[in-house]
Amino acid sequence: GGIGWTFYTRFHNDRLKLIEQTDPDAIKKDDSRSNIWQASVDILSEEGQWIFGVGSGDLKDKLDEKYIENGLSIQRRHAHNTLLNTWIELGLPGLLLVLFMMIRPFFSVKNKENKQFLLALAIPLYLLLMVEAFTQTIHGLLLWANFLLLCAYLDTSPSANEESCCNNLAIKLKNTC
């Protein structure tokens, strides 16, 4: 408990210092996603950041600095876009890896019914990835991991001549209960 409290108070004090340094009159009332995304793009346009990123431990600090510089509230600790967040943190290699993980299931799943099922799940998930920093919370990571596991399962599902994906999944769930 004591160690956790020490880290919490240290983090809390650092946040208070940042808030005290912010001129309240300079803060824009419009913390819209477009302004947040622009600040994220500004970070990427700094020397070499678009190639290598800032590192996974420096994302929030860099965003805080840029938000203060642009007059945005530092309450936002992410880019409100999973791809931008990944690109800022891990650079171009990380972004390409995430894009590969997003696109690969559509090429590996052969069954037409399974592709339709995958598409029905992927479209809302991918839209959510565009407007929220999905991988910044455990809930988002769990949903993303379950989606990738489902994609792997669909990849090994029966062919179009056999049972459909949904029926096969229901049979497996019934047998385990």
KEBATOR-942092 format. One line per field, with one value per residue: residue number from 1; residue in one letter; chain; x, y, z of N, C-alpha, C in turn. Coordinates in Angstrom, 2 decimals. Layout:
BEGIN
k	NUM  ...
r	a  ...
c	A  ...
n_u	X  ...
n_v	Y  ...
n_w	Z  ...
ca_u	X  ...
ca_v	Y  ...
ca_w	Z  ...
c_u	X  ...
c_v	Y  ...
c_w	Z  ...
END
This chain:
BEGIN
k	1  2  3  4  5  6  7  8  9  10  11  12  13  14  15  16  17  18  19  20  21  22  23  24  25  26  27  28  29  30  31  32  33  34  35  36  37  38  39  40  41  42  43  44  45  46  47  48  49  50  51  52  53  54  55  56  57  58  59  60  61  62  63  64  65  66  67  68  69  70  71  72  73  74  75  76  77  78  79  80  81  82  83  84  85  86  87  88  89  90  91  92  93  94  95  96  97  98  99  100  101  102  103  104  105  106  107  108  109  110  111  112  113  114  115  116  117  118  119  120  121  122  123  124  125  126  127  128  129  130  131  132  133  134  135  136  137  138  139  140  141  142  143  144  145  146  147  148  149  150  151  152  153  154  155  156  157  158  159  160  161  162  163  164  165  166  167  168  169  170  171  172  173  174  175  176  177
r	g  g  i  g  w  t  f  y  t  r  f  h  n  d  r  l  k  l  i  e  q  t  d  p  d  a  i  k  k  d  d  s  r  s  n  i  w  q  a  s  v  d  i  l  s  e  e  g  q  w  i  f  g  v  g  s  g  d  l  k  d  k  l  d  e  k  y  i  e  n  g  l  s  i  q  r  r  h  a  h  n  t  l  l  n  t  w  i  e  l  g  l  p  g  l  l  l  v  l  f  m  m  i  r  p  f  f  s  v  k  n  k  e  n  k  q  f  l  l  a  l  a  i  p  l  y  l  l  l  m  v  e  a  f  t  q  t  i  h  g  l  l  l  w  a  n  f  l  l  l  c  a  y  l  d  t  s  p  s  a  n  e  e  s  c  c  n  n  l  a  i  k  l  k  n  t  c
c	A  A  A  A  A  A  A  A  A  A  A  A  A  A  A  A  A  A  A  A  A  A  A  A  A  A  A  A  A  A  A  A  A  A  A  A  A  A  A  A  A  A  A  A  A  A  A  A  A  A  A  A  A  A  A  A  A  A  A  A  A  A  A  A  A  A  A  A  A  A  A  A  A  A  A  A  A  A  A  A  A  A  A  A  A  A  A  A  A  A  A  A  A  A  A  A  A  A  A  A  A  A  A  A  A  A  A  A  A  A  A  A  A  A  A  A  A  A  A  A  A  A  A  A  A  A  A  A  A  A  A  A  A  A  A  A  A  A  A  A  A  A  A  A  A  A  A  A  A  A  A  A  A  A  A  A  A  A  A  A  A  A  A  A  A  A  A  A  A  A  A  A  A  A  A  A  A
n_u	0.79  1.91  3.94  2.47  0.96  2.99  3.89  1.49  1.08  3.35  2.95  0.56  1.37  3.12  1.29  -0.23  1.67  1.97  -0.59  -0.65  1.23  -0.09  -1.66  -4.76  -6.35  -5.39  -6.24  -8.04  -11.49  -12.37  -11.78  -11.79  -11.77  -10.50  -8.67  -7.12  -6.13  -4.64  -2.63  -1.38  -0.43  1.35  3.32  4.28  5.42  7.69  11.28  12.26  10.33  8.14  9.21  10.54  9.08  8.15  8.58  7.25  6.95  6.96  4.80  2.51  3.72  4.78  2.41  1.13  2.88  2.57  -0.17  -0.39  1.19  -0.41  -2.61  -4.56  -6.58  -4.93  -6.11  -6.64  -5.06  -4.22  -4.29  -6.81  -7.21  -6.42  -4.53  -2.99  -2.02  -0.45  1.39  2.68  3.83  5.33  6.37  6.83  7.29  5.71  3.15  2.78  2.75  0.39  -1.50  -1.13  -2.05  -4.70  -5.55  -4.80  -6.60  -8.68  -7.59  -6.80  -9.00  -11.04  -13.61  -16.76  -19.02  -17.83  -16.16  -18.04  -19.15  -16.87  -16.44  -18.73  -18.17  -15.72  -15.99  -17.45  -15.60  -13.20  -13.98  -14.33  -11.67  -10.68  -11.62  -11.00  -8.52  -7.91  -6.25  -5.23  -6.41  -7.19  -9.58  -9.99  -7.75  -8.37  -10.71  -9.66  -7.75  -9.47  -10.89  -8.82  -8.25  -10.67  -10.54  -8.42  -9.62  -11.71  -10.21  -9.47  -11.84  -14.55  -14.86  -16.78  -18.54  -19.05  -20.35  -21.63  -19.80  -20.99  -22.77  -20.93  -19.42  -21.42  -21.97  -19.51  -19.44  -21.68  -20.89  -18.86  -20.09
n_v	-1.18  1.27  1.81  2.06  4.33  6.22  6.37  7.27  9.81  11.12  11.13  12.58  15.06  15.89  16.25  18.34  20.40  20.78  21.70  24.07  25.54  26.17  28.72  29.87  31.59  31.17  28.75  27.03  26.92  25.03  21.92  20.05  16.99  17.39  19.46  18.17  16.05  17.55  18.57  16.16  15.45  17.55  16.77  14.50  15.69  16.81  16.66  13.60  12.18  10.97  8.73  7.13  7.51  8.63  6.98  4.56  5.31  8.04  9.25  10.51  12.67  14.14  14.73  16.28  18.52  19.50  20.02  22.07  23.98  24.44  25.47  23.77  21.75  19.87  17.63  15.64  12.76  11.33  10.68  10.46  8.71  5.63  4.84  7.18  7.46  5.12  5.58  7.91  6.93  4.54  4.97  4.67  1.83  0.61  1.58  0.43  -2.27  -2.44  -1.74  -3.90  -5.96  -5.25  -5.57  -8.12  -10.31  -10.24  -11.28  -13.80  -15.28  -17.54  -18.57  -17.53  -16.85  -16.54  -14.38  -12.35  -12.25  -11.47  -8.97  -7.63  -7.39  -6.07  -3.52  -1.71  -1.85  -0.89  1.68  2.71  2.62  4.78  7.05  6.99  6.39  3.46  1.41  2.26  1.61  -1.10  -2.31  -1.76  -3.07  -5.72  -6.16  -5.81  -7.90  -10.11  -9.84  -10.34  -12.98  -14.19  -13.76  -15.46  -17.87  -17.90  -18.17  -20.82  -22.09  -24.23  -25.10  -23.57  -25.56  -26.97  -26.68  -23.43  -20.59  -19.40  -21.40  -23.43  -22.24  -22.00  -24.71  -25.56  -23.97  -24.98  -27.60  -27.20  -26.32
n_w	0.00  0.82  -1.05  -3.42  -2.74  -2.56  -5.26  -6.39  -5.15  -6.04  -8.83  -8.85  -7.78  -9.82  -11.90  -10.81  -10.80  -13.57  -14.20  -12.71  -14.12  -16.40  -18.10  -17.26  -18.81  -21.31  -22.16  -24.55  -25.23  -26.86  -26.96  -29.02  -30.93  -33.36  -32.83  -30.91  -32.43  -34.24  -32.58  -32.03  -34.58  -34.88  -33.04  -34.32  -36.54  -35.59  -35.44  -36.67  -35.22  -36.50  -37.63  -35.64  -33.32  -29.96  -27.91  -25.64  -22.99  -22.95  -24.13  -22.85  -21.54  -23.72  -25.07  -23.12  -23.03  -25.67  -25.72  -23.81  -25.07  -27.31  -26.12  -25.14  -22.94  -20.45  -19.58  -21.32  -22.03  -24.15  -27.72  -28.76  -30.85  -31.97  -33.90  -34.28  -31.66  -31.42  -33.48  -32.57  -30.21  -30.94  -33.43  -37.03  -37.51  -35.45  -36.10  -38.64  -37.91  -36.36  -38.33  -40.04  -38.35  -38.32  -40.95  -41.85  -41.00  -42.90  -45.17  -44.45  -43.61  -45.18  -45.61  -46.79  -45.22  -42.75  -43.30  -43.69  -41.14  -39.70  -40.87  -40.02  -37.32  -37.36  -38.58  -36.77  -34.63  -35.78  -36.46  -33.90  -33.08  -34.49  -33.24  -30.59  -28.09  -28.01  -27.08  -24.70  -22.34  -20.10  -20.70  -23.41  -24.48  -23.81  -25.33  -27.90  -27.95  -27.70  -30.08  -31.94  -31.24  -31.95  -34.68  -35.32  -34.68  -36.58  -38.82  -38.73  -38.93  -40.16  -43.68  -46.38  -47.13  -44.87  -41.48  -40.53  -39.29  -36.99  -36.09  -35.55  -33.52  -31.58  -31.07  -29.98  -27.66  -26.33  -25.84  -23.99  -21.70
ca_u	0.00  2.74  4.64  1.46  0.63  4.13  3.82  0.30  1.29  4.36  2.26  -0.43  2.10  3.60  0.13  -0.59  2.64  1.62  -1.82  -0.30  2.00  -0.99  -2.40  -6.18  -6.92  -4.89  -6.85  -9.15  -12.72  -12.67  -10.88  -12.37  -10.85  -9.67  -7.55  -6.28  -5.42  -3.65  -1.50  -0.69  0.30  2.48  4.37  4.86  6.18  8.98  12.41  12.41  9.29  7.25  9.89  10.86  8.17  8.73  8.76  5.98  6.87  6.98  3.63  1.69  4.49  4.83  1.08  0.90  3.64  1.97  -1.49  -0.16  1.67  -1.54  -3.70  -5.59  -6.60  -4.07  -6.90  -6.58  -3.73  -4.02  -4.56  -8.19  -7.13  -5.48  -3.42  -2.12  -1.34  0.58  2.42  3.47  4.59  6.22  6.86  6.31  7.21  4.55  1.95  2.66  2.38  -1.03  -2.25  -1.04  -2.96  -6.07  -5.87  -4.51  -7.73  -9.51  -6.93  -6.60  -10.28  -11.45  -15.03  -17.52  -19.85  -16.92  -15.71  -19.14  -19.21  -15.70  -16.69  -19.75  -17.51  -14.56  -16.34  -17.63  -14.36  -12.24  -14.47  -13.99  -10.22  -10.38  -12.06  -10.63  -7.23  -8.48  -5.27  -4.71  -7.06  -7.24  -10.82  -9.73  -6.81  -9.08  -11.58  -8.78  -7.20  -10.55  -11.15  -7.76  -8.45  -11.80  -10.04  -7.63  -10.59  -12.40  -9.23  -9.41  -13.21  -14.85  -15.02  -18.14  -19.37  -19.36  -21.21  -21.26  -18.99  -21.82  -23.24  -19.79  -19.12  -22.48  -21.78  -18.36  -19.83  -22.62  -20.12  -18.01  -20.93
ca_v	0.00  2.47  2.06  2.57  5.70  7.06  6.62  8.07  11.20  11.70  11.40  13.63  16.32  16.27  16.75  19.63  21.37  21.10  22.49  25.39  26.24  26.51  29.97  29.54  32.42  30.72  27.47  27.14  26.26  24.01  20.78  19.07  15.97  17.92  20.18  17.16  15.36  18.48  18.56  14.88  15.56  18.44  15.96  13.64  16.49  17.18  15.95  12.17  11.53  10.15  7.48  6.31  7.77  9.24  5.93  4.29  5.97  9.50  9.73  11.44  13.90  14.88  15.26  17.39  19.68  20.03  20.56  23.36  24.87  24.77  26.03  22.77  21.21  18.69  16.51  14.61  12.16  10.49  11.38  10.16  7.95  4.55  4.84  8.31  7.13  4.12  6.21  8.80  6.13  3.52  5.35  4.01  0.37  0.26  1.87  -0.60  -3.52  -2.36  -1.81  -5.30  -6.74  -4.89  -5.99  -9.54  -11.26  -10.24  -12.10  -15.17  -15.98  -17.94  -18.86  -16.32  -16.52  -16.05  -13.03  -11.44  -12.14  -10.67  -7.60  -7.05  -7.05  -5.20  -2.14  -0.86  -1.81  -0.02  3.05  3.08  2.87  6.07  8.18  6.80  5.73  2.20  0.54  2.92  1.06  -2.56  -2.73  -1.73  -4.14  -7.00  -6.26  -5.99  -9.26  -11.06  -9.73  -11.05  -14.42  -14.59  -13.81  -16.68  -18.96  -17.89  -18.63  -22.28  -22.59  -25.13  -24.48  -23.18  -26.76  -27.48  -25.80  -22.02  -20.15  -19.16  -22.69  -24.13  -21.60  -22.36  -26.12  -25.63  -23.40  -25.92  -28.76  -26.85  -26.02
ca_w	0.00  0.94  -2.31  -4.34  -2.34  -2.92  -6.70  -6.67  -4.76  -6.93  -10.09  -8.60  -7.64  -11.15  -12.64  -10.25  -11.29  -14.96  -14.19  -12.20  -15.15  -17.49  -17.96  -17.47  -19.86  -22.61  -22.52  -25.49  -24.80  -27.85  -26.91  -29.94  -31.42  -34.45  -32.21  -30.26  -33.51  -34.78  -31.65  -32.23  -35.84  -34.60  -32.39  -35.36  -37.49  -35.00  -36.03  -36.50  -34.41  -37.32  -37.96  -34.47  -32.21  -28.77  -26.91  -24.97  -21.69  -23.08  -24.85  -22.07  -21.31  -24.98  -25.34  -22.17  -23.50  -26.89  -25.38  -23.15  -26.13  -28.20  -25.33  -24.88  -21.59  -20.31  -19.07  -22.35  -21.93  -25.32  -28.97  -29.19  -32.08  -31.68  -34.86  -33.94  -30.41  -31.73  -34.30  -31.72  -29.25  -31.48  -34.74  -38.23  -37.36  -34.63  -36.87  -39.68  -37.25  -36.02  -39.58  -40.49  -37.51  -38.68  -42.32  -42.07  -40.90  -44.10  -46.18  -43.98  -43.47  -46.54  -45.64  -47.08  -44.06  -41.71  -43.69  -43.42  -39.69  -39.34  -41.32  -39.13  -36.05  -37.57  -38.94  -35.57  -33.86  -36.45  -36.29  -32.52  -33.04  -35.10  -32.42  -29.20  -27.87  -27.57  -26.42  -23.50  -21.15  -20.09  -21.36  -24.84  -24.81  -23.74  -26.49  -29.06  -27.88  -28.01  -31.51  -32.66  -31.00  -32.79  -36.06  -35.43  -34.68  -37.87  -39.80  -38.67  -38.96  -41.28  -44.99  -46.70  -47.25  -43.54  -40.68  -40.52  -38.15  -35.81  -35.60  -35.00  -32.24  -30.63  -30.70  -29.07  -26.37  -25.71  -25.36  -22.84  -20.52
c_u	0.85  3.45  3.67  1.11  1.75  4.10  2.63  0.54  2.33  3.74  1.31  0.25  2.64  2.46  -0.27  0.37  2.34  0.39  -1.52  0.45  1.12  -1.73  -3.88  -6.82  -6.50  -5.56  -8.05  -10.36  -13.04  -11.60  -11.41  -11.31  -9.97  -8.48  -6.58  -5.48  -4.36  -2.42  -0.69  0.13  1.50  3.63  5.07  5.73  7.50  10.05  12.46  11.29  8.41  7.88  10.02  9.90  8.90  9.04  7.49  5.85  6.75  5.74  2.86  2.43  4.54  3.48  0.76  1.61  2.97  0.60  -1.36  0.28  0.53  -2.74  -4.84  -5.52  -5.71  -4.80  -6.88  -5.18  -3.47  -4.51  -6.00  -8.22  -6.05  -4.29  -2.46  -1.34  -0.19  1.72  3.29  4.36  5.69  6.75  6.23  6.28  6.00  3.24  1.72  2.25  0.89  -1.89  -2.25  -2.01  -4.42  -6.48  -5.74  -5.72  -8.57  -8.91  -6.80  -7.89  -10.83  -12.96  -15.83  -18.36  -18.99  -16.41  -16.80  -19.28  -18.07  -15.91  -17.69  -19.16  -16.42  -14.94  -16.58  -16.35  -13.36  -12.68  -14.16  -12.50  -9.86  -10.75  -11.71  -9.27  -7.53  -7.51  -4.68  -5.34  -7.08  -8.49  -10.64  -8.79  -7.49  -9.99  -10.77  -8.21  -8.27  -10.92  -10.10  -7.86  -9.61  -11.37  -9.23  -8.56  -11.30  -11.50  -9.18  -10.80  -13.43  -15.00  -16.48  -19.07  -19.78  -20.24  -20.72  -20.48  -19.84  -22.34  -22.12  -19.40  -20.15  -22.34  -20.62  -18.70  -20.76  -21.88  -19.27  -18.81  -21.43
c_v	1.27  2.83  2.64  4.01  6.66  7.39  7.50  9.54  11.87  12.05  12.58  14.99  16.82  16.86  18.13  20.72  21.77  21.99  23.92  26.22  26.71  27.79  29.71  30.36  31.94  29.42  27.71  26.42  25.08  22.92  19.67  18.09  16.52  18.71  19.21  16.41  16.26  18.54  17.28  14.90  16.50  17.68  15.11  14.43  16.99  16.23  14.46  11.45  10.62  8.81  6.58  6.49  8.37  8.20  5.77  4.99  7.48  10.08  10.78  12.75  14.76  15.50  16.42  18.65  20.33  20.63  21.93  24.39  25.33  25.31  25.06  22.32  19.98  17.53  15.35  14.03  11.18  11.25  11.19  9.50  6.89  4.57  5.99  8.02  6.16  4.74  7.12  7.98  5.31  3.82  4.56  2.48  -0.08  0.48  0.80  -1.95  -3.53  -2.43  -3.22  -6.17  -6.44  -5.48  -7.50  -10.46  -11.32  -11.08  -13.55  -15.96  -16.25  -18.13  -17.57  -15.90  -15.96  -14.65  -12.00  -11.19  -11.25  -9.21  -6.90  -6.67  -5.99  -3.75  -1.29  -0.75  -0.84  1.44  3.56  3.38  4.25  7.26  8.05  6.11  4.40  1.35  1.16  2.39  -0.46  -3.06  -2.76  -2.83  -5.50  -7.20  -6.52  -7.40  -10.30  -11.01  -10.50  -12.56  -14.95  -14.70  -15.09  -17.90  -19.04  -18.42  -20.16  -22.91  -23.49  -24.37  -24.19  -24.38  -27.31  -26.49  -24.36  -21.70  -20.03  -20.46  -23.47  -23.57  -21.98  -23.80  -26.25  -25.09  -24.34  -27.11  -28.45  -26.59  -27.26
c_w	0.00  -0.34  -3.33  -4.03  -2.72  -4.41  -7.05  -6.34  -5.64  -8.27  -9.93  -8.49  -8.98  -11.98  -12.13  -10.72  -12.73  -15.02  -13.72  -13.25  -16.30  -17.18  -18.25  -18.58  -21.26  -23.06  -23.43  -24.91  -25.72  -27.83  -27.81  -30.40  -32.54  -33.91  -31.53  -31.32  -34.12  -33.88  -31.80  -33.51  -35.68  -33.95  -33.44  -36.33  -36.90  -35.52  -35.67  -35.76  -35.25  -37.67  -36.73  -33.31  -31.03  -27.70  -26.09  -23.62  -21.77  -23.76  -24.08  -21.80  -22.57  -25.30  -24.40  -22.63  -24.71  -26.61  -24.72  -24.19  -27.03  -27.44  -25.08  -23.42  -21.51  -19.67  -20.07  -22.34  -23.07  -26.54  -29.47  -30.56  -31.87  -32.63  -34.59  -32.67  -30.66  -32.51  -33.46  -30.79  -29.92  -32.88  -35.86  -38.09  -36.53  -35.36  -37.93  -39.09  -36.90  -37.28  -40.14  -39.68  -37.84  -40.02  -42.51  -41.97  -42.17  -45.22  -45.74  -43.84  -44.88  -46.66  -45.80  -45.88  -42.93  -42.02  -43.40  -41.92  -39.18  -39.71  -40.41  -37.77  -36.24  -37.83  -37.70  -34.73  -34.48  -36.39  -34.88  -32.38  -33.58  -34.22  -30.95  -29.13  -27.20  -26.75  -25.15  -22.21  -21.24  -20.80  -22.88  -25.28  -24.79  -24.94  -27.75  -29.09  -28.21  -29.49  -32.31  -32.45  -31.84  -34.24  -36.28  -35.47  -36.03  -38.97  -39.86  -38.70  -40.17  -42.59  -45.25  -46.82  -45.90  -42.79  -40.73  -39.25  -36.89  -35.24  -34.95  -33.65  -31.19  -30.16  -29.72  -27.69  -25.63  -25.12  -24.15  -21.58  -19.84
END
